[in-house]
């Protein structure tokens, strides 16, 4: 009777968030596989590396490039991966080693974001032990921005939070920055032996109403390792339920969520 009066489903806002989250996931997955291959195949180039970026091509593949620390316009190697990246790249290019204009723009905002983060002149960014920052530049739909995600340097945990967004104008000039989450949370891959399996995890949002694209990116990156298949984000007005297996978001009003939970007690 109670459920029949509850309205839940998908909406345009979460559709956009989901699309961006899946894109960030594909970019970061490509970066993971590209880094693994680069370390194995080109160890002699490691000292010359200034960083890497990944981006979606017009053919819906993902390209990952490693650029020189001596000249950011010089590409050390260029990888191409499937739409959903697999460990084995489609191609490895060590001949076309001049950055395109699009690549130069991505490198420029990525390097600026990295510099601002580590200089941290206004103590805006928070640094935690056993973690590192991952920088994902994105130029899409006339927007230029860099996502800064916190990743674990220890195995067995998923980190949600301590992520940031830096925005740039069309000339790659810095505009502003914001926090996506106010804090950092760690979730174990598996339940403790002898306890019930973890069916879902959840966290609260203070800054936004819905699950974030960075949440989705992180959850998809680790879905092959984690026990739980559903993640719930609760804000003041909205509840987002993300099904990790089928990559879908359903939402409902927080008041309705509370009614359901109270009815089950």
C-alpha positions, 0 to 999 in steps of 0.5 A: 500500500505504501509503495503504491504511493511512492514515485521513483524513477529516472530523470534528466538530471540523473541521466546526464550524471550517469552519462558523465560517470560512465565516460569518466569510468571509461577514461580512467579504465583506459588510463589504468590499462595504458599505464600497466602496458606502458610500465611493462613495454616502455620502462626506458621511457619512465624517467621522461614521462610528464603524465598521461591523459585519456579522451574519447575519440569521434569513433567512440574509442578511448585514446590514452597518451603519455607525454614528455616532461621536457616538452608537453607537446611531445608524445611518448606513446599513444594507445587506442582502446575499445569503447569499453576498454580491455587490457589489450589495446587496439593499437599502440602508436610510437610514430605520430608523436606530436600532440594534436591541438585537442590533446594540447588543450587537455594537457594544459588544463590537466597540468594547471589543475595538478599544479593548483592542487599540489601547491594548495595555496589556500588549503582548499584540497585535503591530503590523506595518507595512503591515497593519491590524486587522479586528474581527469581532464574533460572537454565536452559540450563547450565545457572544459574541466578537470575532475580530481579523484582520490584513489587508495594506495592500499588494496581492499578498499574503495574510496568515495569522496575528497574529490574536486572539480576545476573549471576552465574557459575556452582559452584554458584559463582557470575559472573556479573550483569546487568540492564534490564531497565534503569528506572521504569515506572508505568501503571494504571490498568484502564483508568480514568473515562470519558476518552477513554479506554486504548487500549495499553501501550508502553515503550522504550528500550535503553539497548536491541532491543526487549521486555524483558522476565521480561516485559512478566512475569509482563504483564502476572501476571497482565493481569486479572486486566488491561484494555489494551491487547497489550504492545509495546516496541520500541528500536532504531532498533526494535519494539516488539508488545506483545499481552497479551491475546494470549501471542504472540510477533510480531516484525518490524523494527523501521523505518517501525513503524515510516512510519506507524505512520507518514502515519496515521497523 
